C-alpha cells in the first residue's frame, strides 16, 4: 500500500494528507 501511495505522490507531486494519510487511507473513502 505504501508503494501505491508513493507512486500517487509522484503523480500529484505532493502529499495530499501527509504521512498519516498513507497509514490511515484504506481506499474506501477520500476526505
BELQUIQUI-V422576 format. One record per residue. N is the residue number from 0. SS is DSSP state (A for helix, B for strand, O for the rest). PSI is psi in radians with two decimals (* if undefined). OMEGA is omega as a letter, one per 30 degrees, with the letter a starting at -180 (none if undefined). Layout:
# BELQUIQUI-V422576
{{N	SS	PSI	OMEGA} {N	SS	PSI	OMEGA}}
This chain:
# BELQUIQUI-V422576
{{0	O	-0.63	a} {1	A	-0.62	l} {2	A	-0.66	l} {3	A	-0.71	l} {4	A	-0.77	l} {5	A	-0.70	l} {6	A	-0.69	l} {7	A	-0.68	l} {8	A	-0.66	l} {9	A	-0.65	a} {10	A	-0.77	a} {11	A	-0.49	l} {12	O	0.19	l} {13	O	2.76	l} {14	O	2.23	a} {15	O	-0.83	a} {16	O	0.21	l} {17	O	-3.06	a} {18	A	-0.52	a} {19	A	-0.49	a} {20	A	-0.74	a} {21	A	-0.48	a} {22	A	-0.58	a} {23	A	-0.31	a} {24	O	2.10	a} {25	O	-0.19	l} {26	O	-0.01	a} {27	O	-0.72	a} {28	O	2.58	l} {29	O	2.06	a} {30	O	*	none}}
